[in-house]
Amino acid sequence: MTKKCNIIEKLLFLRPSILVDEDPRLLSDWKRGITLSCVTLTVSTSSITSTIYFPGIPYIASELNAAPMPITLTTALYILVTGIAPVFWASISDHYHIRRVLIMVALIIFSFSSMISAIVDNIWALIVLRCIQGAGASCALSIGPGVIADCYPIEKRGTAFAKFYYGVFVGPLIGPVVGGGLIMTKQTWRATFWFLFAYGITILILVFFALPETYRDNERFDKEVQEQSLQKAHDDEEKGKIEDIKEGDNKEEKNYMQDDDVCSMDPGTTVINVDQNDGEQNNTKDKIETVRSARANSKRINPIEPFLMLRHPFVLLASMISGISFGAMYAIETIMPSLYQTHYNFVAWQTGLTFIGAGIGNTIGTIVNGLLADRLLLRSRKKRSGIPKVEDRLTLNLWPSGIIFIPLGLLLFGWPIVYDMSVWAPIMGFSIQNFGMVQLMTLSSAYLVDAMPGKGASAAASSNVMRNVMACFLTLSANPMTDAMGAGWTTVLLSTVTLLSVAFLLILKVYGEELRRRSGY
């Protein structure tokens, strides 16, 4: 039975011992830039797939003769799946120590589900395919932060996360515009899915040729860094000395070899004597890999681990902060087409153009966050004489984002529509809301990755679950709330909830270290 499982794993390219030879954090800047670009493009499939779909909703309802509820489900269930699926991607990644293969598998799933969606003639089939599409598009939402944690040290992650989340938020900038234009063609809404198929295949080719495997064995590489630092501290006379590996030595004793090679193994790995000739060194590496493979195979994939992370108060609070702001954005995107059609007589392509304001807000927010995040973190660390603290990641720019920009943007969207003011007012309001949201989401996610070293993918997945569950709930309730209260009071309610989430931010800033300590982090 075990042999059959190993054969299946090899056929699926999921061998559990794909080890990275060199520390990913030692990659050159341009290689890290290419790696970050690949995962950013991959994660953009999630947001573009969501927003390119909105302008075509009336055409889908008409052609497929669909009632409002099934149409809403094509959006709500897509959001829900993109929140849950990353949990399984993260579990597989952490179990098998892989990133690249999963991203390629996910892109294949995304591309071909998009192609089939373009030819369906039944609303329920479209709902199922949208769920499969969401599962494929969501992979990088958890794997991407893991790649960033692999390649970037803490003091450089803020800028990297800002660039990565630009892929998440680029959807509102180009998705509705492209969707509105494609809908005007002969194939109407089906053209959007053909576009997504081509987009996914293009990114898959790029990832295949340009993205390296980055999974970082933190224990192994961190130990090597420590040993190299100790070697530099030794006198020149001691640098060339070799310490013999003796039986019965303490497991924590550091062993140095003449070729400056360090044999570092995870806890539970059998120590293997290493001779100095090249042939035996290669044999030793194979043995280490075999031992690790056996140990990895003895553990089962735990897909509920990211869910269980939400039991930690600091994980739950950080996830709620990003979830509320993200859900508020999706609520506005859901009610926007019908409001613009009712109050301004907009058709699909005109509604698509109004999303450009959101994209501009995301872009400016990403740039501002990238410029400020790491600088403010280093400034806070400098005040404590260089002593690092994870809560330094919750930088000063978060407070105006949560207290001013998001609530103000929501109110500027809702009330001008109620009073039939110029359409530029709600466009500007949605832009301001997105400017604040991108900073809250980026830094709360970076905080979780910093707080849980070695579990970057799972930490991102747990946050993504909460974020997309909130988005799904607010998407389903957005239209009923607007019908019952009007656009103005709906945005008042969303603004109030956003302000309450700032209290979670305050708790993390003041008591985050204690909460992490109690949770074992």
Secondary structure, DSSP 4 states (H G I P E B T S, - for coil): -HHHHHHHHHHTT--TT---SS-GGGS-HHHHHHHHHHHHHHHHHHHHHHHTTGGGHHHHHHHTT--HHHHHHHHHHHHHHHHHHHHHHHHHHHHHT-SHHHHHHHHHHHHHHHHHHTT---HHHHHHHHHHHHHHHTHHHHHHHHHHHHHS-HHHHHHHHHHHHHHHHSHHHHHHHHHHHHHTSTTTTHHHHHHHHHHHHHHHHHHHHHPPP----HHHHHHHHHHHHHHHHS-HHHHT--PPP-TT--TT-----TTS------TTPPP----SSHHHHHHHHHHHHHHHHHHHHTSPP-TTHHHHHTTSHHHHHHHHHHHHHHHHHHHHHHHHHHHHHHHH---HHHHHHHTHHHHHHHHHHHHHHHHHHHHHHHHHHHHTTT---GGGGS-TTHHHIIIIIHHHHHHHHHHHHHTT--THHHHHHHHHHHHHHHHHHHHHHHHHHHHSTT-HHHHHHHHHHHHHHHHHHHHHHHHHHHHHHHHHHHHHHHHHHHHHHHHHHHHHHHHHHHHHHHTT-
